[in-house]
Amino acid sequence: MSFKEITKILDESDAKLVVLLCHHNADPDAICSAYAFANLLKYLRPKAEVEIGAAQGISRLSRHLLKYLPIEVETQPNVEKADAIVLLDTNTIQQLNNLAEKVKTSKAPIIVIDHHAAHPETEQLAKLCITNEEASSTCEIVYNFFKEMDIKANENEAKALFLGITFDTRHFILANSSTLKTIAELIDAGVNAHETLPLLSLPIDFSERVARLKACRRAKLFKIGEWIIALSHVSAYQASAARAIIDIGAHVAAVAGQKNENIEISLRCTREFHEKTGIHLGKDIAKPLGEYLHGMGGGHCLSPNSLIILKNGEIKPLRDVKIGDKVASCNLTTLENSNSICTQRFRNGSYEEVLVIKTSYNFEIKASPDHRFFMLSNLDIVEKRAPELKVGDYVMGVEKLSVEGSPQRLPRVIDVYKAGLTKGHHIKNVRVPMLLTPEVARFLGYFVGDGSVYNHDVVELKEERKEVAEYYASLGESLFNCSAVISRVPKKSCWRTRFYSSVLGTFFERCKPMILELICKSEDNVVLEFLRGLTDAEGTVDPHGVSIATSDKNLMLQVQLLLLRLGVHGTLTKKHKQNYKEQCAISITGIDLSRFVEIINFRAADKRRKVKHIALKVKKIKTIPVKETALARIISETNSKHVNLRRTMHFAGRFLSLNDWMKTKLYVENQTLRRQVDGLFRFRWLKIRSINKEKNVNVMEDITTTEGNYITSGVVVHNSTAAGVNGVGDIETGLKYCLRLLKQKLVNQ
């Protein structure tokens, strides 16, 4: 595939307006490749108008880069008027979010350029797909277009391509020889690597920067064997300061801070130190140090059964997460969803008790007393240890999970085609899907909820409403090329749909154990259809909203996390016993019910009417736990003119609501305040409902991630890059005893 094929399509359509689209929350690779590609088009088609658009805006890091590159990105591009549409760094239409439907209905030819394989649905819509999975980034593909057309990139174009490649290769960690050659050529084209690379780092807050520098200046160094130990102290940002000391060369860093009579010590170590010595900073150093200081210390640990969401959508218990796995996390600097790499694992069996913390939506976290959570203090995100949390506090949770699913292959059943005839149907006529498409996912969702296989050759679905039974019968016939038989179940007010085929029976038997795994690793449009099918099978409407219930608790736990991928929060509850089995249910109410009605909903007309009626009564108010006094403080710090908060904005109950915030003059006029508050609205702040102690029966576990946090059960939690200590005493005493413990451990090895 070459650039000349693109120009051929543009010539055929006589394209006067070409719209370049990037995925939602567009990253540097997306916007930089779009910018360079737009300029290349302008060189070759000077009369054409080229517009760059991004669904729901661009990432904070991308916005930062716009200060240094002349890139204009439209949040509402003219898709309807486009003569040609080019998707860059976007391999599936679903990544376009609110622009997806406009693209689907557009008559303009669609061209896809990406370093990931295009989704089958996207391939069907596109006139041309140029994908190269060997390329490090979309920017690298675009650079090759420049070379193909024998056009030399100017300084800004080269800088943009350099930044996009650097970002997607994680500063060349994932680069191959071809990528490094491209980087060398871009430097030859005028890119100053020393000046350009720092642009991919967002500036550190001034006070945090000062704390880091003070800690480095005050550091006292000790050499024990082959290890360098650094001790220091600052009044704030101890954890950040300890990381900085590790970054500049220490193997272990302990940074203390004094608050009245209380002392806090943050410890960090390198992966090499932990692996070679086997010393666990939490168990071996922080715990005895906390006891010595009449306080508490240890590493951050959670139950090994805590569910962790990986970048590819897979859901794993914490005990199964491996070094190198990419887990869902948050960038606390940009206040956006992110993914980070697991770099270390920790196990600690010394805890006699754990804290069981339940939040809104019945998210449950079993944590060691030393584990840290993220909360709001005024408008700042702060860390708090589990014992410092109180019922009624709000901790940081995700508004919507962001993962990168991919097309999934279904199990093959070729061997059963030799079985001959089954129930009078010719087996060779039956069609078994190879890929998990949205349509197949919907049927599987219903099958998981209310389906079964009898005698290996009958696939059966049950349904109360005939219209729904007919819909899934028709869907099954179109998917499998197998006739469906609908009949009324004797003595029961429900309908039975049967497909007679040993091929389908075998297919569903093989699929059943792996359905959830395949769905989790799929793209969001597949997840959506699976949830629609499951909702049709097991969903009911009650006076307050929607309930999805089964007797399989593990299924419901994973469905709760799948709903988060669509931005829907459901509360996990127990339901009345049915047929002597206690049911586990997910209840969707409030603002989430409106979201449910908008994107999932029911197939049954009566259920749709009922739930719509309930949703219309819901107050669609999204709030963050920020009070009026906090906003007054930040306004004075940003040197804004005096503002009467009571006249300019309203508070939903105790807290600031998104709707009222967006209507205020402050939202328009105070950009600093707007960025800070908007970032906080990107998360769901979860109210703590209960905190209980429980006897620990497991070896607690934790991981280190490159972002310093990860997501478990919808809650953003601190990782275990280090250990923390809180106690009573002075800095000198605490650091001396810390050094003594380290010496004892290292000498006794």
N, C-alpha and C positions, 0 to 999 in steps of 0.2 A: 504494500500500500504506500502511495507516495502523495506528496502535496499537489502534484499535477492532477490527481483524481479529484481533489477538493476544488481546484479552480475550474475543472470541467463541469462539475455540478453547479457551481456558481454561475458559470457562463450559460448553461442550459436554462437556469431559472431567471437569468438576467437580474441577479440580486443587486438591489440598490441599498437595502438595509439588511445587514448581517448582525444577528444578535448572538453574542457569545455568553453562555450560561455556565455558572459554577455551582457546585453543591452548596447546600445550606451551611451557614457558619464557615464560609470559604476560608481555607488555610492559605499560607503563602504560595504553595505550589499551584493552587488553583488560580489565584488572582494574578500571579506573576506570569504563568503560562498564557493566560488570557490576554494580558497586556502585550506581551511579545508577539503573540499570534495576531492580535489586532493590528499592530504596526506592520507586520509582514503583509497582511492583506492590503493595507493602505499603500504600501510600496507598489504592489502589483495591480491594484484596482483603486487608483486615486479618487475616482468619482463615487465610490461606494461609501456609505455611512456604516460605521462599525460601533456597536454598543455592547458594553460589558455589564452583565447583570448577575446578581447572586441571590438565591432564595433566602429570604429572611436575614439578609445582611452578611457581613464578614466577621471573622474572629477578631479579638482584640489585638492580637499580634499583627494580623494583616492590616488593621487600622493604623497601627504604629508604623508600619512600613510605608503607608501612603504619605507620611511626612517627608519621605526621602525619594519617592518615585512619583512621577506625574500620572497616576492611575485614577480614573474616574469609574466608580462602580455604582450602578443603579439598583435600587432595591425593588423597583417596579419597572423592569425593562419592557419595551414595546413588542412583546411576543406576538400579539395579534397582527401587527403590521409587518412582521419580519418576512423577508423574501427567502431567507435561509437561517437555520438555527444550528449552532455548533455547541456541543456539550464538551467542556474541558474538565478533566480530572473528575468526571461524573459518569460512572458506568451503568447507572440505573436511573430511570425516570423518577423513582420515589425519592431520590436525594434532592430533588428540586422542590419538595414540599408544596407550598401554595402555588407554584408555577407549573406543577406536573400536569394538571388537567389542561391548561392552556397549550402546553407543548403537544400533548396527545391529540388535541383537536385541531392543531394547526395544519394547514395544507403545505406549509413550507418544507423543503427537504431538510432532514435532520442528519447531522454529521457528528460522530462520536470520536473523541481523541482522548485516550487514557492509557495509563500503564497497568491497568487491571483489565481482565477479560470482561467484555460487556455482558450484561444480563440478557438471557434469551428474549425477554419481553422488549428490551431496548433494541436488540438486534432486529426484531421484527419491525419496529417503528422507524429505525434509521435507514437512510439510503446508503450510507457509508460508515463503516466502523474501522478506525485506525487504532489498534491496540497493540501494545508491545510489553509483555510481562517481564521481559529482560531489562527494560529501561528502569532506571531508579525512580523516575518521576515523569510527570507530564511535561515539565519544563525541558527535560532532556530530549523528548520526542520533538518538541517545537524547535529546539536548537538544531536538530537534524534537518528540519524543514528549511531553515536558513541556509544550511550547507547545501542542501539539494538544489535550492534556487540560486546558489552562488551569490548570496547577499550577506554582507558582513553586518553583524549586529552593532548598533551604536552603543555608547557608554551606558545609557539607562537601560536599554534592552538587555545588554550583557549582565548588568547588575541584577536585574529582575530574574533572569534565568539562573544566575549564580545563587541567589537567595532561595529560589524555589527548590533547586536541587539540594542545596545544603540542608534545608528544613526537612525534606522528605527522606534524606539519608542519615538524619540525626548527626549532622556535622561529619559526614563521610564514613560513619561507622558501618553503614550498610552499602557503601559504594563498591562497585566492581571496577575492573581496569578501564572499561569503556567510559564509565562515569568520570573517573579521575582524568582521563584524556580530555573529556569535554570541559571539565573544570580548568585544566591547564590552558585550553584554547580561549576560554572566557577571560582568564587573567591576561592572556596575551592581547585580548581585545580591549583591555583598559580597566578591568575590574581590580580595585585595590582590596585584596583579601583582608588585610589588617583593619581597614576602615569599614568594610562591608559586613564581616562576620558578626561584630557586636550588635548590628541592627536587629538580629534575631533574638536578642535578650531584652526583655522589658526592663526599664529602669527600676532599681530597688528604691523603696521608700527612704527618704533622707535620714530619718532617725534610725532605721535599721542599718543603713550603710555606716553611720557613725558608730553604732554599737559594734559592728563587725570589726571596724578598724581599731577601736579601743581595745577589744578583746585580743586582737593580734599583737598590739603594742604591749599589752600587759602580760602576755603569755610567758610562763616560766617552763622551760624545757627540761625533761629528764630522760636519760637513756637507760633502759633496762634491757639488757641483752641486745637484740637487734631492733628493738622497738623504741620509737620516740613518743613520749607521753607529754602532752601540753596541758597546763593548768592555767586558768584565767578567770576573770570576773568582770561583769558589766551589770548595770541596773535593770536592763530589759533586753529582750531578744536573745536570751541565752542559747536557745536551740539553734537559731540562725548563726550565731557567733561560733558555736561548736562546729557546725557544718563548714563554715569558712576556714577554720583552723585545720580541719581534716583536708579540705581542698588544697591548702597550700603546703601540705606535706606531713603533718603529724599522723601517727597511727591510731592514737587515742586522744580525745579531747574532753576535758571536763571544765565547764564554764559555770560559775556560781553567780548568784544574785541575791542581794539582801533586801528584805522588806520588813522593816521594824525588827522584831526578834526572830523572824522566820527567814529561813534560807532555802533557796531552790538551786539545784544543781542539774544541769543537762549534760548527758554523756553521749559521745559518738565514737565510733571506731570504724576502721576500714574493713572491707570484706576480707582482705588478706589476713588481718589480725584475728578476726573471728574464726576463719577456717583453719589457720595454722595452730592457734592456741586452744581453740575450743571454749574460750571464755565467753560466757553470756553476760553482757553488761547488766542486764536486768536482774538475773538470778544471783550471779556471783559477786557483783559489785554494788549495784543500787539497793538491793534488798538489805544486806547487812549495814550499808551506810545509812539507810533510812532508819533502821532500828537504833543505830548508834546516836543519831541526831533526834531520837524520840519522835520520829515521824514515820514516813512511809516511802519506800522506794522499790523500783523493780522495772522490768521491761513491759512493754505493751503486749498483752496476749488476749486472744479470743478463743471461744470454743472451737475445736477442730471441725465441728459440723456446720460452722457459719458458711452461708452460701456466698460465693464470690462470682462476680460476672466478669468474664474475659472479653477481650477486644473483639473476638470473633463471634460473640454471643453465647458461647458455651457457659453453662452454670456448673461450677465445681464446689464441693466442700473445701474449706480452707486447707485441710490436711492433704488434699490432692494437688494443690497449686505447686508448680515446679519453678525453679530458677529459670528465667528466660521467658516464662509466660507473660503475656501482655494483659493487664487487668484494667477494668474500668476504674477511673479515678477522676479527680478534679484538679484543675490548675487554679490554685488559690490566689495567684497573682492576677490572672486575666479573668477570674471568676467564670470559668467555662468548663464544660465537660471535657475530659481528656482521657488518654490511655497511658499507662506507664508500665515499665518492665519490672518484674520481680527479680531483684538482685541478690536477696538473701532470705533464708528461712530460719526460724527460731522455734525451739520447743522448750517448755518449762513445766515440770511436774511438781513444783514446790508449793503451789497454791492450794490451801485447804478449803478456802471459800471463794466463790465468784459472785459477781453482781449480775442479776438478771434485770435488764433495763427494757421496759416496754414503752413504745412511743405511739403516736397517732398511727392509725391503720394497723395496729397490733404488730408492728415490726419489733422483733425481739433480738436483743444482743446480749450474749453471755460474755462478760469481760472480766479480766483480772482487775484488782483494785487500782492498778497503775495505768490502765489504758486511758488514752486521752480522746476526747471528743471535741468537735468544733461548735462554738456558740457565737452569738452576737453580743458584743459589749458596745453600746451606742451603735456606731456604724462600722466597727472593726470586728473582724473574725478573730476570735481568741481560742486558745486551747484550755480545756478543763479536764482534770482527772476525774475518773468515774465517781470516787467518793465525794467530790465537790458538787456533783449534780444533785438537783432537787426536783421533786415532783412539781410539774408546772413550768419547769425550764424548757427552752426550745433548743434543739440540736439541729445540725445541718443535715439535710437530706437532699436527694436528687429530685428535680422536677420531672426530668425525662432522661432515661438511659440512652446513651449514644454508643452504639456498637457497629461493627462493620461485618455484617453477615455476608454470606456468599451462596451461590446456587448449590444445592445438595442433590446428590444422586440417591435414588431409591434402590432397595435390594432387588437383585435379579431372580427370576423364577423360571429360567429356561428349561430346567430339568423336568418340570411338571407338564410341559407341553406334550410329552410322550405318553401321558396317562390315558389318552384316548377320549372317548365321549363321556360327558358327565351330565346327568339329568336331561339328556336329549339335546344339549347345546354343543355345537362344534367348538372344540377348544381353540382351534387355530383362529377363530374369529375374535377371541377375547384379546383385548389390548391392555398391556400392563405399562403404566407410565415409567419412564426412566428418570425424569427429573421431578423434584418437588416444586411444582408450580403453585401459584396462589389457589387455583381451582382444586388441585389435589389436596392442598393444605386444608381447604374448607371442608372437603369430604372427610378427611382424617380427623379434623376437629370434632365433627359430629360423631364419627365412629368411636373416638375416645370417650365421648360423653355418654352415648346411648347405643353403641354397636357391639356386635359379637360375631364369632365364627362358630358354626356348628358342623361337626363331622368333617372338618377340613374342606368342605366344598359348598357351604352356604354362608354368605355374608348377610347379616340381618341388622336392620336399623328399626328402632321403635320411636313413635311420635304421636302425641295427642291430637295434633291438628293435621287434617288431611292436606291442606295447601302446602304445609312444610314437608310432609312426607312425599308429595308429588314433586316438589322442587328438588329434593335430594335424590329421588328416583331418576329424574331427568338428568341431573348432574352426573350421577353414576353411569348412566347409559352413555352419555357423551364422552366421559373419561375412559371407560373400560370397554365400550362396544359390546355390552352384555345387557340383555333385557332384564328389567326390574319387574317384580311381581308385587303389587300392593294389595293387602287384604286387611280386613278388620280382625283384631285379636278377639277370640270368643270370650265373653263374660268380662271384658275389659274395655274401657273407653279410650282405646288407642289404636293406631294403625301400624301395620308391620310391612316393611319393605325388604324383599329378599332378592339377592343375586345368586343364581345357582351356577357355580363354577369352581372346580378344584384349583384352577389357576389363581383366581381371585382369593379363594380361601387361603391358599399357601402364601400369597402375597401379603395379605393382611396379618397372618400369623407371624410372618417374618418382620413386618413393619412395626407391629405393636410394641415390642420392647425398646425400639429405637426412635419412635415417633417424636418424643419430647426432645431428645438430643438433636435430631435433624431440624426440628422447628427452631430451637434456640440458636442454631448456627446459621439459620437462613436470614434473608433480608427482611426488613420491616413489613413489606407488602405481603410476604408469605405469613409472617407472624399475625398480621391483621386478619387474614382470611381464616387461619386456624382458630383464632379467638372468636370469630363470627360463627364458625361451625360449632364450637364448644358451647357458645352462648345459646345458640338455637336448640341444642340438645339439653342443656342443664340449667339454662337461665330462666328466672322467674321475676315477675314484677311485684314488689311489695309496696306498702304505703309511702315508704321513704326513698325508694330507688330500685336498684337491680341487685339480685343475688344469684351467684353461680355456685352450685353446690354439688359435691361428690363425696364419696366415702374415702377417697384417696388423698390423704393430707399432703404427701410429697408432690402430687400433681398440682394441688392448689398453691403450695408454696412457690412452685416454679411459674404457675400462671400469674401469680401476684407480681413476679418480676417481669414476665413478658408484657403485662399491662403497662408497666413503667416505661417500656420501650415506645409506647404510644402516648405517653404523658398522662396515663390514667392511674390514679391511686385507688386501690381497693383494700378494704379492711378484712383481715382474716378472722373468722369467727367460727364457733361451733354451732351446729343447728340441731334441731330435734331429731330423735332417733327414728329411723325409717327402716322397716324390716330388720329391727334389732341391730342396725349398724348406725353408729354416730356419724353424722355428716359434717364435713368441713366446708365452710362457705366463704366466698368473697363477696362482700357487700360494697356496692358502689353508690355513693350519695353525694349531695352537695355539688360543688363546682365540677367534680369529676364526673358526675352524672351527665352534665351538659356535654362534656367531652365525649363520653360514651355514646350518647345519642348522635353526636355529629359524625363519628367515624366508625363505630361498631354496630350498634343497634340490633334489632331482631328481624328475622324474616317474617314472623307471624304478624299479620296486620293488627290484630287486637292488642298484642303486646307493644307494638310500635306506638299505637294511639295512647295507651296507658302511660308509658314511660315518657312520651313527649309532654303529656299533660302535667306530670310530676316535675319534669325538668324546667318547664316554663315558670314554675313557682320558686325555683332555686335562685337565691341571690348569688350572682357570679362575682363574688368579691375575693380577690387574692390579696393577702396581706403578708407583711414581714414584721417580726417583733421589734419594731423601732418606734420609740416614743417621741413626742414633740420636743422634749429637752435635748435629745440626741441630735435632731436636725438643727436646732438652734445653735448648738456647739459647733457643728461642722460649718454652718454658714458663717459664723464669726471667724473660724480658722481660715476660710477661703476668701476672707476680706469682701464678702458680699455686702451690699447695702442692707440696712436694717429692714427686715421683713416681718410683718405680723403673721406668724404661722397660723393663728386661729382663723384668719381671714383668707389666707391663700390656699390652705389645704384642709382636708377632713381626715379623720381617723375612724376606721371601722372598729367600733368598740375601743380597745386600747391601742390598736396598731394602725400603721399607715397602709392604705389600700392602693393597689396599682392603678385602678381607674381614676381615683382622685389625684394621685401623684402626677399622672400624665396630663391632667387638665390644668396644672398650675403654671404660673409664670416661671417659677424656679426650674421646671423641667425644660423650658425653652432657653432661659437666659443663663443659668448656671451650669456650664458644661461639666465642670469638675464634680459637682454634686450629682448631676445626672448620671455620669458614668458609674459613680460609686453605688448609688441606690439601684440603678438598673441591673448592675451585677448581682446584687443581693436578691432581686426578684427572679433571677434565673434558677433559684433553688427553692425547695420546699422545706420550710422550717417546721420541724416535727416536735410536737409537745410531748414531754415525758409524762406518761400516765401512771407508771408504777416503777419502783426500784426495790428489789428484794434480794436478800442473801440466800445462797444455795450452797450446799456442800458440793465441793468439786470432785468429780469422779473421772475426769479426763486429764490427759497431758495437754495443757494449753499450748496454742501455736500462734505464730505471727509471721509476717513477711516484711521485707524492706522493698519499697518501690521508688522509682525515679522521681515521682511527683511528691513523695512523702505522705501519701494517703491512698486509700482505696475504698471501694463501695461494697458494703455487705448488707443485704436485706434492706436496700433503699436508703441506708444511712451512710454518710461519709465519715470514716474513722481514720485516726492517725495510724501510720505504719510503725514498725519497730526498728527504725534506723538506730535507735538508741534507747537509753533508759533515763528516767527522771527521778529526782529525789526531792522530797519536801520534808523539812524538819525545823527544829529550833536550834539556833547556835549562830556562830559567826563564820564568815567566809573562810578564814585561815584554818580554823579547826576542821571544817567540812572537807576542804581540798586536801589537807594533810592526811586525814584518815582515808580518803579516796585513794591517794597515792600508796598508802601503806597496804591497802587491800590488793591493789594491782601488783605490787611487789611480791606479796605473799603468793598470789596465784601463779605468777610467772616463775618465781624461784622454785616452787614446789613441782613444777612440771618435769 
